[in-house]
Amino acid sequence: IQVLNFSYFQADFPDTFRTAVEIRNEIKEHGWEKVVAFQTRNPMHRAHEELCRMAMEQLNADGILIHMLLGKLKPGDIPADVRDASIRKMVEVYFPPNTVMVTGYGFDMLYAGPREAVLHAVFRQNCGCTHLIVGRDHAGVGDYYGGFDAQTIFDEEVPEGALELEVFKADHTAYSKKLDKVVMMRDVPDHSMDDFVLLSGTAVREMLGKGIAPPPEFSRPEVARILSDYYQALDA
C-alpha cells in the first residue's frame, strides 16, 4: 500500500508524527521484543505514568510506546504540542533511558468506545507493539458505554487469533494515601474514596490556570509547570 498524503500531520508535528514503518524500525533499532503501547489524547499525570510502569513490570516488557493522538479532540483539550512537551519532560526525568518512545499518529478521536479500542489495538499491532493498555472507559464519552466494555469486547467479540497483540486490562489508577503510592483501585478493596488523591479535570485546569500546582501525588511538578504556563497564557 502506498500512502499518497499524510495530511497536515507530518508538516505540523515533524518531531512527533511517525508512520507505523518508522516506529517498527525504531523498535528494531532498540532491540525491543516485548513492547507495550499507551494511547493518550491528554497530558500524563502520575496515575498514567505509573500505569505504564505497572504494565512494563508485570509483562516484563522491553519498552513502552506512548502514542499520542494528533488529530481533532474535544473543545478544551490540550493541544498536541503542549502534550508532547509535558510527556517528553516526564519521560526524561522519571523513566530509565531508552525504555520509552514518544510518538504521535494522525487520527481524530471517534469516541466509539469498545469498537474504537479494537481499532486502536490494530493500529498498535501495525506499529510493532505486542500489548496495548486498555483502561476503564477507553475511548468513551460520558456514560454512554459501560465502564469496561472496551475490555470485554476483546473476549466476547474479537475472534481468537484475529489479533497477535494482547490487551493489558487496567482499572482506574490513583495515589493511595494509605500506601503512599499509585495503585489500581481494584487492587485495594479496603480503601474508601477518601483514601485516594482524586482531582477532576476541571479542578486541575482551574488550579493550573491560576498558577497553582496540583498535589505532587497527582502531577509531577515538571509536567504541571508546562501545563500551567499554557493555561496562564490563555488568560493573559
Backbone hydrogen bonds, N-H to C=O, Kabsch-Sander energy under -0.5 kcal/mol:
donor,donor_aa,acceptor,acceptor_aa,energy
3,V,1,I,-0.5
4,L,2,Q,-0.6
9,F,6,F,-1.2
12,D,8,Y,-2.8
13,F,9,F,-2.2
16,T,13,F,-1.3
17,F,13,F,-2.9
18,R,104,G,-1.9
23,I,19,T,-2.2
24,R,20,A,-2.6
25,N,21,V,-2.4
26,E,22,E,-2.0
27,I,23,I,-2.5
28,K,24,R,-2.1
29,E,25,N,-2.2
30,H,26,E,-2.0
31,G,27,I,-1.0
32,W,27,I,-1.8
35,V,33,E,-0.6
36,V,63,G,-2.2
37,A,131,H,-2.5
38,F,65,L,-3.0
40,T,67,H,-1.7
45,H,43,P,-0.6
46,R,218,F,-2.3
49,E,45,H,-2.5
50,E,46,R,-2.9
51,L,47,A,-2.0
52,C,48,H,-2.1
53,R,49,E,-1.9
54,M,50,E,-3.1
55,A,51,L,-2.4
56,M,52,C,-2.3
57,E,53,R,-2.5
58,Q,54,M,-3.0
59,L,55,A,-2.1
60,N,56,M,-0.7
61,A,56,M,-2.2
62,D,34,K,-2.5
63,G,34,K,-1.4
64,I,99,T,-2.2
65,L,36,V,-3.1
66,I,64,I,-0.7
66,I,101,M,-3.1
67,H,38,F,-2.5
67,H,65,L,-0.9
68,M,66,I,-0.7
68,M,103,T,-3.1
69,L,40,T,-2.1
70,L,105,Y,-2.4
71,G,107,F,-1.6
77,D,74,K,-2.1
83,R,79,P,-2.2
84,D,80,A,-2.9
85,A,81,D,-1.9
86,S,82,V,-2.3
87,I,83,R,-2.7
88,R,84,D,-2.5
89,K,85,A,-1.8
90,M,86,S,-1.9
91,V,87,I,-2.6
92,E,88,R,-2.6
93,V,89,K,-2.1
94,Y,90,M,-2.7
95,F,91,V,-1.6
99,T,96,P,-0.9
101,M,64,I,-2.6
103,T,66,I,-2.5
103,T,101,M,-0.6
104,G,16,T,-2.2
105,Y,68,M,-2.4
107,F,105,Y,-1.1
109,M,72,K,-1.9
113,G,139,A,-2.5
115,R,112,A,-1.2
116,E,112,A,-0.6
117,A,113,G,-1.9
118,V,114,P,-1.7
119,L,115,R,-1.9
120,H,116,E,-2.8
121,A,117,A,-1.9
122,V,118,V,-2.0
123,F,119,L,-2.4
124,R,120,H,-2.3
125,Q,121,A,-2.3
126,N,122,V,-2.4
127,C,123,F,-1.1
128,G,125,Q,-1.6
129,C,124,R,-2.5
130,T,35,V,-2.1
131,H,35,V,-2.0
132,L,166,E,-1.8
133,I,37,A,-2.6
134,V,132,L,-0.5
134,V,168,F,-2.5
135,G,133,I,-0.5
137,D,147,G,-3.4
138,H,135,G,-1.1
140,G,137,D,-2.0
144,Y,141,V,-1.9
149,D,146,G,-1.5
151,Q,148,F,-1.3
152,T,148,F,-2.4
153,I,149,D,-1.7
154,F,151,Q,-1.1
155,D,151,Q,-0.5
155,D,152,T,-0.9
156,E,152,T,-2.5
157,E,153,I,-2.4
158,V,153,I,-1.5
162,A,159,P,-2.3
166,E,130,T,-2.7
168,F,132,L,-2.8
169,K,167,V,-0.8
170,A,134,V,-2.4
170,A,168,F,-0.5
174,A,183,V,-2.2
175,Y,197,V,-0.7
176,S,181,K,-3.3
177,K,175,Y,-0.6
177,K,195,D,-3.4
178,K,195,D,-0.6
180,D,176,S,-1.5
181,K,176,S,-1.0
183,V,174,A,-2.7
185,M,172,H,-2.7
187,D,184,M,-1.7
188,V,185,M,-1.5
191,H,188,V,-2.0
195,D,192,S,-1.9
196,F,193,M,-1.4
197,V,175,Y,-2.1
198,L,196,F,-0.9
204,V,200,S,-2.3
205,R,201,G,-2.4
206,E,202,T,-2.2
207,M,203,A,-2.2
208,L,204,V,-2.7
209,G,205,R,-2.3
210,K,206,E,-1.1
210,K,207,M,-0.5
211,G,208,L,-1.4
212,I,207,M,-3.0
213,A,211,G,-0.5
218,F,215,P,-2.1
219,S,215,P,-2.1
224,A,220,R,-2.8
225,R,221,P,-2.1
226,I,222,E,-1.3
227,L,223,V,-2.1
228,S,224,A,-2.7
229,D,225,R,-2.2
230,Y,226,I,-1.5
231,Y,227,L,-2.4
232,Q,228,S,-2.7
233,A,229,D,-1.7
234,L,230,Y,-1.3
235,D,231,Y,-1.1
236,A,232,Q,-0.6
